[in-house]
Amino acid sequence: MEQLGLRMCESWHTAYGPYPLRLQGFTADDSDAMAQILNSRDFKELEERLQEYVINYQRRVVLRKKTFQF
């Protein structure tokens, strides 16, 4: 992901409750860079490979705030 231009900014593990077991957060320099990365062939190939190992995969893009966001 870093080679594509995304930086990991957070990683969460849920030990109990009906929430996603793992949650990874990545940031890009700006929304144009994020769109370019998400539409790249390399990202799509990585995402397809990931789905071989996970269930209920979801991807969400949100604007980054300067405060805590969940």
N, C-alpha and C positions, 0 to 999 in steps of 0.2 A: 504494500500500500504506500509506503514511503517513497518508493521509486516512482510511483505514479503522481506523487505530489500531495498525498494526504498524510497528516500527522496524527498519531493516536493521542487523544487528550484525556481519555478516561476509559476505565474498564471496571465493570460491575459484575458481581456474582451474587445471586439471590440464594440464600440458604434455606428459606422457608417462605411459603405463600404462593399464591397463584399469579406469579409474575414471571417474566422471562428469566431463564436460568442464567444466561450470560448476555451482557450488553456491552458493546464496544462503541466508543465515540471517536470520531475522526474529524479533523478540521482541514479546510482548504484556505488558500489566501483570500478568495472572494467567491461570489456565486458563479461568475463566469468560469473560473477555474474548476469549481465543483462540477458544473454541467459538462465541461469538456472531459473531465476525468470519468464521470459516470457514463458518458456516451462512447468512451474509447473501447476498442476491441480488447485491449489488455485487461481492463476492469471487468468487462463482461465475461471473459474467460476465467478470471479469478473467482468471480461470483458463481459461475457454473460449477467450478471445482469445489467451492465451499459447500454448495448444496448437496454434494455427494455425501457429506459428513454430518449434516444437521437436518432437523425437522422444524417445521413452523418458522422458517426464515422470513424475516421482514426487514425491509430497508426503509428508512425515513430520512428526509432531508429537512432540516430546520435552520432558520437564521440563528446565528450565534449571538447570545446576549452577554453582557459583561458581568452578569450576576449568575448565581446558581440556577440551573434549569434542569428539569427531569422530564 
